[in-house]
Amino acid sequence: MMAGGGIHWTALAVFAFFFVLVTVMGFGASRWMAGKQGTGEHLDEWGLGGRNFGTWITWFLVGGDFYTAYTVIAVPALVYAVGAYGFFALPYTILVYPIVFVIMPRLWRTAHQAGHVTAADVVYGRYGSRALELAVAATGVVATMPYIALQLVGMEVVIKALGLVGELPLAAAFVILALYTYAAGLRAPALIAFVKDLMIYIVVLVAVVLVPMKLGGYGHVFQVAGQAYAAKGGATGLTLKPAQFLPYASLALGSALAAFMYPHTLTGIFAARSADTIRKNAVFLPAYTVLLGLIALLGYMAYAAGISVKSNNDVVPALFGALFPEWFAGFAFAAIAIGALVPAAVMSIGAANLFTRNFWKAYVNPQVTPAGEAQVAKIVSLVVKFGALLCILFLPTQFALDLQLLGGLWILQTFPAVVFGLFFKWFRAPALLVGWAAGLGVGTWIAFADGVKPVHTYTLGGSSFTLYTGLVALALNIVVAVVVQLFTGSRTPRLREG
């Protein structure tokens, strides 16, 4: 057990060992599965790993950047704070995989045939509109930045639990991440994801078996948690209240539609070897949902363990520190920290690919060489990571959290532009652009009016109902796009691929 203040040296030693291990792997990844062009001489190689990742590598990579350190920290923290409502992540990660199975192989095929690197490339290839391309690219970059910052929050929490103070350890960890991502590109997080996922599985499986044994069984865990929620009152509880059904369902659906619009998840898709690889992953990836459900239970276990924290984000580290020996706590903290490195790297690469292809090449240097593209992307990936680091060092954590909630709303508004053109040819760029602007503008206004909360309550005919703001904004987006298309004509310009 980790008791008292000061540095926990045993835990720190175990943490440092695994951190050094993945650092060595990160730098060594530059030679792993390298193509003839070299890992850093072409954007396909640096930013997409040579587009040659098979089923298992893709499974670990997509799982690694979808199930992040902040997920391991935030989901139990939300369950600890509000109870059953925090489990909305489970149906969301069940709904997302049929969407992946249907949409992503077709998106991959379009990108592969034309050499597209980003979703904005696909949009420009389909509609020939620089304005719509820029809208999709800018939305992706802006939505990704606070997501990277929240990976730092997850790392910051475990570093603090080790007894380390100050910002230097966090800054040092991210400098190392920046350097090996610069050197190896997408291959670094893809290789590290193997270690990260194995460690997370070990930690969670040990926790869900041993923690209840230490606390008197699951019956006792649920009893104590239920009593704690009853004492809190309000909407908290072991089960959902009727008024929570609709917001819970709309959050799950909206989050599922948004999940694979983010640059980091799409980067994992575009890096796959084939469309069949993506279909297989849509079948296998729900194994992570089982893991997520087990992780969420840690929020209930904290009550049975008598954990009391100033910040809900400290729940998981406090639970492991209280119930396990220092060496295992160090192992768990290392798993969470490495779980920040993988998605942060992929997110910065996804944002860098967008900037390079859809701003630099489109507006600054259309004649840039493939090697020049790779060099620009490398530099931008550094800038993005250090921007996220500065956000955490100098701005309140709540600011990053609020922006990330807005980021989900924003990225969801790119869904029509990215997806609709894959299945039918009716929409034209002006209609989709106006729809995007309407959804983004109205959704952002509603979110700010609610104090940047993800749901909004509407009153209609004396009845009130609560829905995820992002899903309402998406509905408005689609309706506006349809209306504009009807008024401007349904003639579709010839497809542009390349």
HELIX and SHEET records of a PDB file:
HELIX    1   1 TRP A    9  GLY A   28  1                                  20    
HELIX    2   2 ALA A   29  ARG A   31  5                                   3    
HELIX    3   3 LEU A   43  LEU A   48  1                                   6    
HELIX    4   4 GLY A   49  ARG A   51  5                                   3    
HELIX    5   5 THR A   55  PHE A   66  1                                  12    
HELIX    6   6 ALA A   69  VAL A   82  1                                  14    
HELIX    7   7 ALA A   84  PHE A   88  5                                   5    
HELIX    8   8 ALA A   89  ALA A  114  1                                  26    
HELIX    9   9 ALA A  119  TYR A  127  1                                   9    
HELIX   10  10 ARG A  130  ALA A  161  1                                  32    
HELIX   11  11 LEU A  168  ALA A  184  1                                  17    
HELIX   12  12 ARG A  187  LEU A  215  1                                  29    
HELIX   13  13 TYR A  218  LYS A  232  1                                  15    
HELIX   14  14 PRO A  242  GLN A  244  5                                   3    
HELIX   15  15 PHE A  245  ALA A  259  1                                  15    
HELIX   16  16 PRO A  263  PHE A  270  1                                   8    
HELIX   17  17 ALA A  275  PHE A  284  1                                  10    
HELIX   18  18 ALA A  287  ALA A  304  1                                  18    
HELIX   19  19 ASN A  312  ASP A  314  5                                   3    
HELIX   20  20 VAL A  315  LEU A  323  1                                   9    
HELIX   21  21 GLU A  326  PHE A  355  1                                  30    
HELIX   22  22 THR A  356  VAL A  364  3                                   9    
HELIX   23  23 PRO A  370  PHE A  394  1                                  25    
HELIX   24  24 THR A  397  LEU A  412  1                                  16    
HELIX   25  25 PHE A  415  PHE A  415  1                                   1    
HELIX   26  26 PRO A  416  PHE A  420  3                                   5    
HELIX   27  27 GLY A  421  PHE A  423  1                                   3    
HELIX   28  28 ALA A  429  ALA A  449  1                                  21    
HELIX   29  29 THR A  469  THR A  488  1                                  20    
SHEET    1   A 2 VAL A 455  LEU A 460  0                                        
SHEET    2   A 2 SER A 463  TYR A 468 -1                                        
END                                                                             
